[in-house]
C-alpha cells in the first residue's frame, strides 16, 4: 500500500510540475506586415511590456516570443513605423499585425553624439544619420557614396574604390583628422595612414546605419577626430536574419575618352541565422570589379615651387607632368656643356653664349594610363558569432578581411596592388557596460609608388649620370645641334630623340617585364612598399547611471593601443627592426536633465609614449524651446598625436625625402652637424636656418551653436549650425634643404641640396569657422524633398606652411525622392544634385585650383513584395561630366548600372 501510495504521489507531483512548467512557458507567435504595401516587415522589435523579454521578426516577418503567463501586452516598434501595442490573451491563434508606416522626422536614435542612445533631435552636437532604408533608396552604386550627400561633407576621390570623407575642411586621400570606425574598430590602416572603409569592412547588405559626427570628437573617441567621426554599424544576426544578395552590373567609360567602354560588376551576399535564443551568426562577402578611373592631368608642374606652370613636353625641356611619372628626374646640362668646352677649348666662346642661364632638362616620363593596370578588384569577407550570456549581455567574435587593387594619392600616386587588411575583435556588450579587444593586421602586398618606380625604371634601361648616361647624351646632342645652327626648340627635340634611343616601348614584353621587376624592388632602388604594420587595441566603458541617477548620469571609459610599425625600411625608419608606439587614455562624462535644459560635461586624458599627456574637455547644453525643437550649444576640444607617419616616416622619393618628426632623425641625418635651411627663403635669395624641432600634439578648441526642430505639423525638419574654432600647434609640413657636401649652404643648394619635407607645428593659432543648414520636407504621397548647404573656412595661416585645408567655401546638396508610389506603392525613385565651389588644393603630390563641380545622380526602383526583392536602375554622374576633387586624382565619369536585390530589408 505504501508503495502504491508513493507511486501515486510521484505521479501527481510530476503532473503538477509538468502543468506548472507548461504554464510558465507560453509561446506567442505571429506575423508583421506593412499595412500600406502588405510587405513582410523584418527586424521589427517585439517586446513584452513591463519586462526585458524581447525578440525580432525574421526576414519573413514572423516572430515567436515566450512568456510565463497570459495576458500580456506586446509592443511592436521600428524606425519608420508607428509604435503599436497588442494585447494577447491566448496563444492558440497566431497574431497578425498590420504595421503602420510613419512619416515622422527626427525620431531616429543615435549613439555617437554622447556614447549613449538618444533621439537625434536631442543631440548636443551636429550629427547626421543614414539608415539602411535610406541606403537602399540612394542613387549610389556603392553605399559609401551616400556620405558625400550629407551636410558639410567633402569627399576626396582617388579612384573608383578609394574615397576619403571629411567635415569642416582638411580633405585629402589620407585624412588623419577624421575618424572612421567600423563596429567600434578604427578603420585606418595603421601604417599607410588612410582609412579603408570603402576597401574592407561592411557591404551594403550588412549596414544597419551610419552616424556622422561633425567637428571635434576627441573627448569621447580619443586621438584624432579633429574634424569628425564616422561610425558604421553592422546588422546584428539576432535582429536581421535570412539570406540576402545583390547582383549589380553596369558600364563605365561610355565616352571612350580614357579607354573603351567597360563593364562594372558588384556582387554582395549576407546570411544571418538565429540558431536559438542564445546563439546567432552571420557571413558576408562582396566582390567589385571594374576598369578604374585614372589621373589624366598632364599640366606642367614646378616641383621646386609647388605650383602649376605653363608648358608641355614639346615646348618645355624640363616638363614635369602631374600624372606623368619618371620626368621628376632632372638636371642642369650646363655641366655637360662646360665639360665639352674644357675638352675642346676652341668651343668655349660659343658654349659660353649657351650657358648664361640654367638649362634644366627632365627625363622623358610615362603617363598613368601607360603604367597602371586599370583592373580594379575588391573582395571583402566578414562574419561574426553572437552568444547571449544572459538576456542583457552578448558576446561577439567578429572579423572583417579585404583585399584588392586600387589607386591612392599621397606624396605620389600609388598603385595599391594585392593590398590586404584584416580586423578581428572580441566584444562583450551589456546595456550598462562594454568591453572590446581588436587587432588590425595590414599588408601592403605589391603596392608601389608610381614616381619612384618609373624613375628607377628609367635608370634601369639607361642611367642618368655618367659620361654615357642619359643627360650626357642629351647635352652632347644638344650642343651638336646648336653648332649646326638649330634653334633651341629644334635642338632640344633632336637631343631628346638621341637620349631616348633604346627607350622601352609601352605595351611590349620588354617594357612590362622590366617595369614589373622594378616595381617589386623596395624603395629607394625600386618602388615597392613592404608595410606590414599592426595595431592592437583594448577599450571599455561603464555606465553608472543606474547608481547615480539621483544627481547625474555618469559614463566612464578607458583604452590602450599599441602600434607595431614594420616596413623593413621602405616606409618608416625601421631598418633595425619594428617600432612600437603605445597610447593609453581614459574619459568620464556626466550629464543631468534639468527639464528645459540638459547639461553634459566630459573630460578625457591621453598619453602617447613619445609625447606629453593631453586633457580634452567638452561641455554641451541642449535647450528645449518647444516640443521637438531644441537649441544646442557646445564647447569642444580635440587633439591628435602626430600620426605614425608624421612620427616615423622615412620615404625616399628621389627628388626629395619625406621624413617624420621623431628626435631620432636628428641623428639619422646629422642635422646637428649639417643643419637645415628654409627652401623657400633660399629660392628668394635669403639664407634662413630651419632647425629640426621635436613635434607636439595638435589641438583644437571649437564653439558651436545649432538648432534642430520639427515645423509644419512635423513635416519639415530644420537643422542649422555655426561653428568657430582655433588650432594650436597645428601640424603641417614645410620643405627644407641640407647641403649634400656638408659645406656651408649656398643659394645653389635649392637645386643641388638634399630637400626634405618635414612635419612642423605652426606658430600662432589658425582660425576655422563655418556654417551648415539643412531642410528635409515630407510631401504628400511619400515624396521627400531635401536640401542642405554648408561653408567651411580657414584663416590666419602662416605663409611658410602647407595647411592642406582643401575644402570649397560653399557646397550644396539637393534631392527629391519617393520610397513608394504607384500601384501597391512598388515604385520608387531618387534624383540627387551636388555642387561645390572651386577651391585651391594643397597636397604632397601637387597644388592647384580645383574647378567647381556639379553632378547629378539618379535611380529608379521597382519592388517585388513576395520575395522582398528590389530591381533598380541607376546612374552616378548621370550627365557624364568628368570631374576631379584633388590635383592629380582620377577624373571621375559616369557609372550606369542595374541591380537586383533579393530579400532586402
C-alpha positions in Angstrom: 0.0 0.0 0.0 2.8 2.4 0.9 4.5 1.6 -2.4 1.3 2.3 -4.4 0.8 5.5 -2.4 4.3 6.6 -3.2 3.8 5.9 -6.9 0.5 7.9 -6.8 2.1 10.8 -5.1 5.0 10.8 -7.5 2.6 10.7 -10.4 0.6 13.6 -9.1 3.7 15.7 -8.4 5.1 15.0 -11.9 1.8 16.2 -13.4 1.7 19.2 -11.2 5.3 20.1 -12.2 4.5 19.5 -15.9 1.5 21.7 -15.8 3.4 24.3 -13.9 6.3 24.2 -16.4 3.8 24.4 -19.2 2.0 27.3 -17.6 5.4 29.1 -17.3 6.3 28.7 -20.9 3.6 30.1 -23.1 4.9 30.8 -26.7 3.2 33.5 -28.7 3.8 33.6 -32.4 2.7 35.8 -35.3 3.5 37.8 -38.3 4.0 41.5 -39.0 3.2 43.2 -42.4 3.4 46.7 -43.7 -0.1 48.0 -43.7 0.4 50.1 -46.8 2.1 47.5 -49.1 1.4 44.2 -47.4 5.2 43.5 -47.4 6.6 41.3 -44.6 8.2 43.5 -42.1 11.6 42.2 -41.0 13.7 43.3 -38.0 10.8 44.7 -36.0 11.3 44.8 -32.3 8.8 42.7 -30.3 8.9 43.1 -26.6 6.7 42.2 -23.6 5.5 45.4 -21.9 6.9 45.8 -18.5 9.8 43.3 -18.9 13.1 42.9 -20.7 12.0 39.9 -22.7 12.0 40.6 -26.5 12.8 39.4 -29.9 12.7 40.5 -33.6 10.8 39.4 -36.6 12.7 37.4 -39.1 13.2 38.1 -42.8 9.6 36.9 -43.5 8.0 39.0 -40.8 7.5 36.0 -38.4 8.2 36.1 -34.7 7.8 33.9 -31.6 8.2 35.0 -28.0 7.9 33.1 -24.8 6.2 34.4 -21.6 5.4 32.9 -18.2 1.7 33.7 -18.2 -1.1 35.4 -20.1 -2.4 38.0 -20.7 0.4 40.2 -21.8 0.8 43.3 -24.0 3.3 43.1 -26.9 5.0 46.3 -28.1 6.0 46.4 -31.8 8.5 49.2 -32.8 10.8 50.0 -35.7 12.2 53.2 -37.1 9.9 54.5 -39.8 6.7 52.9 -38.3 4.3 53.9 -35.6 4.7 52.0 -32.4 1.9 49.6 -31.7 0.7 47.7 -28.7 -1.3 44.5 -29.0 -2.9 42.7 -26.0 -2.6 38.9 -26.1 -5.0 36.7 -24.0 -4.5 33.4 -25.9 -1.5 31.8 -27.7 -3.7 29.4 -29.6 -4.0 31.6 -32.7 -1.0 33.4 -34.4 -1.1 37.2 -34.2 -1.3 39.2 -37.4 -0.1 42.8 -37.0 -0.6 45.5 -39.6 2.4 47.8 -39.1 1.6 51.4 -40.0 4.4 53.4 -41.7 5.2 56.7 -40.1 6.4 59.9 -41.8 7.7 61.4 -38.5 11.1 63.0 -38.8 13.9 63.4 -36.2 12.9 60.3 -34.2 16.0 58.2 -35.1 18.1 57.1 -32.2 21.8 57.9 -32.3 24.7 56.8 -30.1 27.8 58.6 -31.3 26.9 62.1 -30.1 27.2 61.1 -26.4 28.1 57.4 -26.5 24.6 56.7 -25.0 21.3 56.3 -27.0 19.3 59.4 -27.6 17.0 60.9 -30.2 18.8 62.7 -32.9 16.6 65.8 -32.2 18.1 65.9 -28.7 21.8 65.5 -29.8 24.0 68.1 -28.1 26.3 68.4 -31.2 25.8 68.3 -35.0 25.2 64.8 -36.2 23.8 63.0 -39.3 22.3 59.6 -39.5 21.8 57.3 -42.5 19.6 54.3 -42.1 19.6 51.1 -44.1 16.4 52.2 -45.8 18.0 55.4 -46.9 20.9 53.5 -48.3 18.5 51.3 -50.3 16.8 54.3 -51.8 20.0 56.2 -52.5 21.1 56.8 -56.1 24.6 55.3 -55.5 26.3 52.3 -56.8 28.2 52.0 -53.5 26.8 52.8 -50.1 29.9 54.8 -49.3 28.9 57.4 -51.8 25.9 58.3 -49.7 28.2 60.0 -47.3 29.0 62.7 -49.9 25.4 63.9 -49.8 25.4 64.7 -46.1 25.6 68.2 -44.9 29.0 69.7 -44.7 30.9 66.6 -46.1 33.8 66.8 -48.5 34.9 63.6 -50.3 38.3 63.2 -51.9 38.1 60.6 -54.7 41.5 59.0 -55.5 39.8 56.3 -57.6 36.7 54.2 -58.0 37.1 52.3 -54.7 39.2 54.7 -52.7 37.2 57.6 -51.3 38.0 59.7 -48.2 35.3 61.8 -46.5 35.9 64.7 -44.1 33.9 67.5 -42.5 35.0 71.1 -41.8 38.0 71.0 -44.1 41.3 69.3 -44.4 40.3 67.0 -47.2 42.8 64.6 -48.7 43.2 60.9 -49.6 44.9 60.1 -46.3 43.0 62.3 -43.8 44.2 61.7 -40.2 42.0 64.3 -38.7 38.8 62.3 -39.4 38.0 59.0 -37.7 36.2 56.1 -39.3 35.0 53.3 -37.0 33.5 50.0 -38.2 31.6 48.3 -35.4 33.8 50.3 -33.0 37.1 49.4 -34.7 39.3 52.2 -36.1 39.3 51.6 -39.8 42.5 53.4 -40.6 45.4 51.4 -42.0 47.9 51.8 -39.1 50.9 52.2 -41.3 49.7 53.7 -44.6 47.5 56.1 -42.6 44.5 56.1 -44.7 41.0 54.8 -43.8 39.8 51.8 -45.9 36.1 51.9 -45.2 35.4 51.6 -48.9 38.0 48.8 -49.4 37.4 46.4 -46.5 34.7 46.2 -43.9 30.9 46.2 -44.5 28.9 45.7 -47.6 25.6 47.5 -48.3 23.6 44.5 -47.2 25.2 44.5 -43.7 24.9 48.2 -43.0 22.5 48.9 -40.2 23.2 52.6 -40.1 25.9 55.3 -40.5 26.4 58.1 -38.0 28.4 61.1 -38.9 29.6 63.3 -36.0 30.8 66.6 -37.5 33.6 68.5 -35.9 35.7 67.9 -32.8 35.1 64.5 -31.2 38.3 63.6 -29.3 36.6 64.0 -25.8 34.8 60.7 -26.3 36.7 58.9 -29.1 40.3 59.7 -28.3 43.2 60.9 -30.6 42.1 62.0 -34.0 38.5 63.1 -34.8 39.6 66.8 -35.1 37.2 67.2 -37.9 34.7 64.5 -37.3 34.0 60.8 -36.7 32.1 58.4 -38.9 30.6 55.3 -37.2 29.5 52.4 -39.4 27.3 49.8 -37.6 26.6 46.4 -39.0 23.4 44.4 -38.7 23.0 42.0 -35.7 22.0 38.5 -36.8 19.6 38.2 -33.9 17.7 41.1 -35.5 18.4 40.7 -39.2 18.1 37.1 -40.4 17.9 35.2 -43.7 19.8 35.1 -46.9 20.2 38.3 -48.9 22.1 39.2 -52.0 22.6 42.0 -54.6 23.7 41.4 -58.1 24.8 44.7 -59.8 26.2 45.3 -63.2 26.9 48.4 -65.2 29.0 50.3 -67.7 31.7 52.9 -67.4 33.8 55.0 -69.8 30.9 55.3 -72.2 32.5 58.3 -74.0 35.7 56.3 -74.6 37.9 59.2 -73.7 40.2 57.2 -71.4 39.5 53.7 -72.8 36.9 51.6 -74.4 33.6 51.3 -72.6 33.9 48.6 -69.9 31.7 46.7 -67.5 31.2 47.2 -63.8 30.3 44.3 -61.5 29.3 44.3 -57.9 28.1 41.1 -56.1 27.2 41.2 -52.4 25.8 38.5 -50.1 24.8 38.3 -46.5 23.4 35.3 -44.5 22.2 35.8 -41.0 20.8 33.0 -38.8 19.5 32.8 -35.3 20.1 29.2 -34.2 18.5 29.7 -30.8 17.5 32.4 -28.4 21.2 32.4 -27.3 23.2 31.9 -30.5 23.3 33.6 -33.9 25.8 34.1 -36.6 26.3 35.9 -40.0 28.5 35.7 -43.0 29.1 38.5 -45.5 31.0 38.9 -48.8 31.3 41.3 -51.6 33.2 41.4 -54.9 33.7 44.6 -57.0 35.5 44.5 -60.4 35.8 47.3 -63.0 38.3 49.3 -65.1 39.2 52.1 -62.8 39.2 55.9 -63.4 42.8 57.2 -63.8 44.6 60.5 -63.4 44.9 62.4 -66.7 46.3 65.7 -65.6 49.2 66.4 -67.9 49.7 70.0 -66.9 53.3 71.1 -66.2 54.3 71.3 -62.6 57.1 73.2 -60.9 58.1 70.7 -58.1 60.5 73.1 -56.5 57.9 75.9 -56.3 54.9 73.7 -55.7 52.8 75.3 -58.4 51.5 74.5 -61.8 53.2 76.3 -64.7 52.8 76.8 -68.5 54.3 74.3 -70.9 54.3 70.7 -72.0 56.7 68.1 -73.1 57.1 69.6 -76.6 57.9 73.2 -75.6 59.5 72.8 -72.1 62.6 70.6 -71.8 62.1 70.5 -68.0 58.5 69.4 -68.3 57.2 67.5 -65.2 53.6 66.4 -65.8 51.3 66.0 -62.8 50.1 62.5 -63.9 53.3 61.7 -65.8 56.0 59.7 -63.9 59.7 59.4 -64.4 60.1 63.0 -65.5 60.7 64.1 -61.9 64.4 63.3 -62.6 66.1 66.4 -64.0 69.5 68.1 -64.3 71.1 71.3 -65.5 73.0 70.2 -68.6 75.4 73.2 -68.4 77.9 71.0 -66.6 77.9 68.7 -69.7 78.4 71.7 -72.0 81.1 73.1 -69.8 82.8 69.7 -69.9 82.8 69.8 -73.7 84.3 73.3 -73.5 87.1 72.1 -71.3 87.8 69.2 -73.7 87.6 71.5 -76.8 88.8 75.0 -75.8 88.0 76.4 -79.2 84.3 75.8 -78.5 84.4 77.6 -75.2 83.3 81.1 -76.5 80.3 79.6 -78.3 79.3 77.4 -75.3 79.6 80.4 -73.1 76.8 82.0 -75.0 74.6 79.0 -74.3 75.3 78.8 -70.5 74.4 82.2 -69.3 71.3 80.8 -67.6 70.3 77.3 -66.4 69.3 74.7 -69.0 67.2 72.3 -66.9 66.2 69.1 -68.7 63.9 66.3 -67.3 63.9 62.7 -68.4 61.1 61.5 -70.6 58.2 60.1 -68.5 55.2 57.8 -68.9 51.6 58.7 -68.3 49.5 57.0 -65.7 47.4 55.4 -68.4 50.5 53.8 -69.8 51.7 52.4 -66.5 48.8 51.3 -64.4 46.8 48.2 -64.9 43.3 49.6 -64.6 41.7 46.4 -63.5 40.3 47.2 -60.0 39.3 44.2 -57.9 38.0 44.5 -54.4 37.0 41.4 -52.4 35.6 41.5 -48.8 34.8 38.7 -46.4 33.2 39.1 -43.0 31.5 37.2 -40.3 30.6 37.1 -36.6 29.3 34.8 -33.9 27.0 36.1 -31.3 26.2 34.4 -28.0 23.9 35.8 -25.3 25.4 35.0 -21.9 22.3 36.5 -20.4 19.3 38.4 -21.6 21.3 41.6 -21.3 24.8 40.5 -22.1 26.0 39.5 -25.6 29.4 38.1 -26.6 30.6 38.8 -30.1 33.5 37.3 -32.0 33.9 39.1 -35.4 36.2 39.6 -38.3 36.4 41.6 -41.5 39.0 41.0 -44.2 39.5 42.5 -47.5 41.9 42.5 -50.4 42.2 44.2 -53.8 43.7 46.7 -56.2 43.0 50.4 -56.2 44.8 53.7 -56.7 45.8 56.1 -53.9 47.1 59.7 -53.9 49.8 60.7 -51.4 53.2 62.1 -52.0 52.9 60.4 -55.3 50.2 58.2 -56.9 50.4 54.7 -55.6 49.2 51.5 -57.2 47.6 49.7 -54.3 48.1 46.1 -55.5 47.1 43.0 -53.7 46.6 45.1 -50.5 45.2 43.1 -47.6 43.9 44.2 -44.3 42.0 42.3 -41.6 40.3 43.4 -38.4 39.3 40.9 -35.7 37.6 41.6 -32.5 36.2 40.1 -29.3 33.5 42.1 -27.7 31.1 41.9 -24.7 28.1 44.2 -24.8 25.7 45.0 -21.9 23.2 47.8 -21.5 25.5 49.2 -18.8 29.0 48.3 -20.0 31.1 47.4 -22.9 34.5 45.6 -23.4 36.2 45.4 -26.8 39.6 44.0 -27.9 40.6 44.1 -31.5 43.6 44.0 -33.8 44.2 45.5 -37.3 46.6 43.5 -39.5 47.9 45.4 -42.5 49.8 44.0 -45.6 50.7 46.4 -48.4 51.0 43.4 -50.8 52.5 44.5 -54.1 51.8 48.2 -53.5 54.3 50.5 -55.3 55.0 54.2 -55.8 54.5 55.3 -59.4 57.0 58.1 -59.4 59.8 56.1 -57.7 59.2 53.0 -59.8 59.3 54.9 -63.1 62.3 57.0 -62.1 64.2 53.8 -61.2 62.8 52.1 -64.4 64.4 54.9 -66.4 67.7 54.3 -64.6 67.5 50.6 -65.2 67.4 50.9 -69.0 69.7 53.9 -69.2 71.4 55.6 -66.1 71.0 59.4 -65.8 74.6 60.1 -64.7 78.0 59.2 -66.2 79.8 60.0 -69.4 77.5 57.8 -71.4 74.4 58.5 -69.3 71.1 59.9 -70.5 71.9 63.6 -69.6 75.4 63.3 -71.1 73.9 62.0 -74.4 71.3 64.7 -74.3 73.8 67.5 -73.6 76.2 66.4 -76.4 73.4 66.1 -78.9 72.0 69.5 -77.9 75.5 71.0 -78.4 75.9 69.4 -81.8 72.5 70.7 -83.0 73.3 74.2 -81.8 76.7 74.0 -83.6 74.7 73.1 -86.7 72.6 76.2 -86.4 69.5 74.7 -85.0 67.1 76.8 -82.9 66.8 76.0 -79.1 63.4 74.3 -79.8 64.8 72.0 -82.6 68.0 71.3 -80.6 66.0 70.1 -77.6 63.8 67.9 -79.8 66.8 66.3 -81.5 68.7 65.8 -78.2 65.7 64.1 -76.6 65.4 61.8 -79.5 69.1 60.8 -79.2 69.0 60.3 -75.5 65.8 58.3 -75.7 67.2 55.8 -78.2 66.5 52.3 -76.8 63.7 53.5 -74.6 61.3 50.6 -73.9 58.1 50.9 -75.8 54.9 50.8 -73.8 53.0 47.5 -74.1 55.9 45.4 -75.2 57.1 42.4 -73.2 60.4 44.1 -72.7 58.7 47.1 -71.1 56.3 45.1 -68.9 59.0 42.7 -67.6 61.4 45.5 -66.7 58.8 47.7 -65.1 57.2 44.9 -63.1 60.6 43.9 -61.8 61.5 47.4 -60.7 58.0 47.7 -59.0 58.9 44.7 -56.8 62.2 46.2 -55.6 61.8 48.2 -52.3 62.3 51.9 -52.4 64.5 53.8 -52.9 66.1 51.5 -55.5 62.6 50.4 -56.7 59.1 51.4 -55.9 57.7 48.8 -53.6 56.4 49.4 -50.1 56.7 46.4 -47.8 54.5 47.7 -45.0 53.2 45.0 -42.5 52.2 47.3 -39.7 49.7 46.1 -37.0 47.6 47.7 -34.3 46.4 46.2 -31.1 43.6 47.9 -29.1 41.7 47.3 -25.9 38.9 49.5 -24.7 35.8 49.6 -22.4 33.3 51.7 -20.7 30.8 51.5 -17.9 27.6 53.5 -17.4 27.0 54.1 -13.7 23.7 55.9 -14.3 21.5 53.4 -12.5 23.6 54.1 -9.4 24.0 57.8 -9.8 20.7 58.8 -11.4 19.7 60.9 -8.5 22.3 63.6 -9.3 23.7 62.8 -12.8 24.2 60.1 -15.4 27.9 59.0 -15.3 29.8 57.2 -18.0 33.5 56.3 -17.7 35.8 54.5 -20.1 39.4 53.8 -20.9 41.5 52.4 -23.8 45.0 51.1 -24.7 46.6 51.0 -28.1 49.9 49.6 -29.4 51.1 50.2 -32.9 53.8 47.9 -34.3 55.4 49.6 -37.3 57.0 47.2 -39.7 58.0 48.3 -43.2 61.6 47.0 -43.4 62.8 50.5 -44.0 60.6 51.1 -47.1 58.2 53.5 -45.4 59.4 54.1 -41.8 62.9 54.4 -40.3 62.7 50.8 -39.1 65.6 49.2 -40.9 66.8 47.9 -37.5 63.5 46.3 -36.6 59.9 47.1 -35.8 59.0 50.3 -33.9 56.4 50.3 -31.2 54.1 53.2 -30.3 51.9 52.9 -27.2 49.0 55.1 -26.2 46.6 55.0 -23.2 43.6 57.1 -22.4 40.6 57.4 -20.1 37.4 59.6 -20.1 34.5 60.5 -17.8 31.2 62.0 -18.8 28.4 63.4 -16.6 25.0 64.6 -17.8 21.9 65.9 -16.0 18.5 66.6 -17.4 17.0 69.7 -15.7 13.8 69.6 -17.8 14.2 72.5 -20.2 18.0 72.2 -20.3 20.2 69.1 -20.4 23.8 69.7 -19.5 26.7 67.3 -20.3 30.3 67.7 -19.4 33.1 65.3 -20.2 36.9 65.1 -20.0 39.5 62.8 -21.4 43.2 62.3 -20.7 45.5 60.6 -23.2 49.2 59.8 -23.2 51.4 58.7 -26.1 54.8 57.4 -25.1 56.5 59.9 -27.4 54.6 63.0 -26.2 53.3 64.6 -23.1 49.8 63.7 -22.0 46.8 65.8 -23.1 43.5 66.6 -21.3 40.5 67.2 -23.5 37.3 68.7 -22.1 33.8 69.1 -23.6 30.7 70.9 -22.3 27.3 70.8 -24.0 23.8 72.1 -23.4 20.5 71.2 -25.1 17.8 73.8 -24.5 14.2 72.7 -25.3 12.4 75.7 -26.7 9.3 73.8 -27.7 8.2 70.2 -28.2 10.6 68.7 -30.8 12.5 72.0 -31.1 15.9 72.2 -29.5 18.8 74.6 -29.4 22.3 73.1 -28.8 25.4 74.8 -27.6 28.8 73.2 -27.2 32.4 73.9 -26.3 34.5 71.1 -27.6 38.2 70.4 -27.7 40.1 67.9 -29.8 43.6 66.9 -30.2 45.7 64.4 -32.1 49.1 63.0 -31.6 51.2 63.1 -34.8 50.3 60.1 -36.9 52.6 57.1 -37.2 53.9 58.6 -40.5 54.3 62.0 -39.0 56.4 60.5 -36.3 58.5 57.9 -38.2 58.1 58.1 -42.0 61.4 57.9 -43.9 60.3 57.7 -47.5 62.9 58.5 -50.2 61.0 59.9 -53.2 64.3 60.5 -55.1 63.5 64.2 -55.8 63.1 64.7 -52.1 62.7 62.8 -48.8 59.6 62.7 -46.7 60.6 62.3 -43.1 59.0 62.2 -39.6 59.4 64.4 -36.6 60.9 62.0 -34.1 64.1 63.1 -32.5 65.9 60.1 -34.0 66.0 61.9 -37.4 68.5 64.4 -35.9 71.0 61.5 -35.6 69.9 59.7 -38.8 70.6 62.7 -41.0 73.1 64.6 -38.8 71.0 67.7 -38.6 73.2 68.9 -35.7 76.4 68.8 -37.7 74.9 69.6 -41.1 71.9 71.9 -40.4 68.7 72.5 -42.3 67.7 75.7 -44.1 64.3 77.0 -45.3 64.0 76.2 -49.0 61.5 78.9 -49.9 63.8 81.5 -48.4 66.8 80.2 -50.4 64.7 80.4 -53.6 64.0 84.1 -52.7 67.8 84.7 -52.2 68.0 84.6 -48.4 69.7 82.0 -46.2 67.4 81.3 -43.3 68.1 78.5 -40.8 65.3 76.0 -40.2 66.3 73.8 -37.3 64.7 70.4 -36.8 62.3 70.7 -33.9 60.5 67.9 -32.0 56.8 67.8 -32.7 54.0 68.5 -30.3 50.4 67.2 -30.4 47.9 69.4 -32.3 44.8 70.7 -30.5 41.6 72.4 -31.4 39.1 74.5 -29.4 35.7 74.8 -31.0 32.5 76.6 -30.2 29.2 75.6 -31.9 25.6 76.7 -31.7 22.8 75.0 -33.5 19.1 74.4 -33.8 17.2 71.3 -34.8 13.4 71.1 -34.8 10.2 70.0 -36.5 7.9 72.5 -38.1 4.7 72.5 -40.2 3.0 69.7 -38.3 6.3 67.7 -38.1 6.6 67.5 -41.8 9.7 69.8 -42.0 12.9 69.1 -40.2 15.3 72.0 -40.0 18.9 71.7 -38.8 21.2 74.7 -38.6 24.6 75.2 -37.1 27.5 77.6 -36.9 31.0 77.0 -35.5 34.2 78.8 -34.7 37.5 77.1 -33.7 41.2 77.7 -33.2 44.0 75.3 -33.8 47.1 75.4 -31.6 50.4 73.7 -32.5 48.8 73.0 -35.9 50.6 70.1 -37.6 51.8 70.9 -41.1 54.7 70.4 -43.4 57.4 72.6 -44.8 60.3 72.0 -47.2 63.9 72.4 -46.0 67.3 72.0 -47.6 70.6 70.4 -46.4 73.9 70.7 -48.1 74.9 67.4 -49.8 78.6 68.1 -49.3 78.4 69.2 -45.7 79.9 72.6 -46.6 78.1 75.9 -45.7 74.8 76.2 -47.5 74.6 78.3 -50.7 71.8 79.7 -52.9 72.6 76.9 -55.4 71.5 74.3 -52.9 67.9 75.0 -53.8 68.6 72.8 -56.8 71.6 70.7 -55.7 71.0 70.3 -52.0 69.1 67.5 -50.3 65.5 68.5 -50.0 63.4 67.2 -47.1 59.7 67.6 -46.3 59.5 67.7 -42.5 56.4 67.9 -40.2 56.3 71.1 -38.0 54.0 72.8 -35.5 52.9 76.1 -36.9 53.4 79.3 -34.9 50.3 81.1 -33.8 46.7 80.0 -33.9 44.8 79.1 -37.1 41.1 80.1 -37.2 38.4 77.9 -38.7 34.7 78.8 -39.0 31.7 77.9 -41.0 28.0 77.1 -41.0 25.6 74.5 -42.3 21.8 74.4 -42.9 19.6 71.6 -43.9 15.9 71.1 -44.7 14.0 67.7 -45.0 10.4 68.1 -46.1 7.9 65.2 -46.2 5.4 65.9 -49.0 2.2 64.0 -49.6 2.2 60.6 -51.1 5.7 59.6 -49.9 7.6 62.3 -51.6 10.6 63.8 -49.8 12.5 67.0 -50.6 15.9 67.5 -49.1 18.3 70.5 -49.4 21.4 71.3 -47.5 24.3 73.8 -47.8 27.5 74.4 -45.9 30.5 76.6 -45.8 34.0 76.0 -44.2 36.8 78.5 -43.9 40.4 78.7 -42.6 42.2 81.9 -41.7 45.4 83.2 -40.2 47.5 80.5 -41.9 51.3 81.3 -41.7 52.8 81.9 -45.1 55.6 79.3 -44.6 53.5 76.2 -44.1 51.3 73.9 -46.2 48.0 73.7 -44.3 46.2 71.3 -46.7 42.7 72.8 -45.9 41.3 71.6 -49.2 37.7 72.5 -48.8 35.4 74.5 -51.1 34.0 77.6 -49.4 30.4 76.6 -50.4 28.7 73.3 -51.2 25.1 72.4 -51.8 23.2 69.1 -52.0 19.6 68.7 -53.1 17.4 65.7 -53.8 13.8 64.6 -54.4 12.7 61.1 -53.7 9.8 58.7 -53.2 10.1 55.4 -51.5 6.8 54.0 -52.7 4.2 55.2 -55.2 2.0 53.8 -57.9 0.1 50.6 -57.7 0.7 48.9 -54.3 3.5 51.6 -53.8 6.0 49.4 -55.6 7.8 52.2 -57.5 10.5 54.4 -56.1 13.0 56.9 -57.3 15.6 59.4 -56.2 17.3 62.3 -58.0 20.2 64.0 -56.3 22.2 67.1 -57.3 25.5 68.2 -55.8 27.5 71.3 -56.4 30.7 72.6 -54.8 32.6 75.8 -55.4 36.1 75.9 -56.8 39.0 75.9 -54.3 42.7 75.8 -54.0 44.0 72.3 -53.3 47.3 71.7 -51.5 48.8 68.2 -51.5 52.1 66.4 -51.3 51.8 65.5 -55.0 50.8 68.8 -56.4 49.0 72.1 -55.7 46.5 74.0 -57.8 42.9 75.2 -58.2 40.2 72.6 -58.4 37.3 73.9 -60.6 33.8 73.9 -59.4 32.0 70.5 -59.6 28.3 69.6 -60.2 27.0 66.1 -60.5 23.6 64.6 -61.0 22.8 61.1 -59.6 19.5 59.2 -60.1 17.9 55.8 -59.5 14.5 54.2 -60.3 13.4 51.1 -58.4 10.6 48.5 -58.5 9.7 46.3 -55.5 8.7 42.7 -55.7 7.0 42.2 -52.3 6.6 38.4 -52.5 10.3 37.8 -52.3 11.2 41.2 -50.7 13.2 41.9 -53.8 14.1 45.2 -55.5 15.0 45.9 -59.1 17.0 49.1 -59.5 18.3 51.1 -62.5 20.6 54.0 -61.6 23.5 56.3 -62.5 26.3 58.1 -60.7 27.3 61.3 -62.6 24.3 60.8 -64.9 25.4 63.5 -67.4 29.0 62.0 -67.6 30.6 65.4 -66.7 34.1 64.3 -65.7 35.4 65.9 -62.5 38.2 65.7 -60.0 38.4 67.0 -56.4 42.2 66.9 -55.8 45.1 67.8 -58.1 46.5 64.6 -59.6 43.5 62.4 -58.6 41.5 60.3 -61.1 38.9 62.0 -63.3 35.5 60.6 -62.4 33.0 60.0 -65.2 29.6 58.4 -65.4 28.7 54.9 -64.0 25.4 53.4 -65.2 24.1 50.3 -63.5 21.2 47.9 -63.0 20.8 45.8 -59.9 18.6 43.1 -58.4 18.5 42.7 -54.7 16.9 39.6 -53.0 15.4 39.6 -49.5 16.2 43.3 -48.9 15.2 44.8 -45.6 
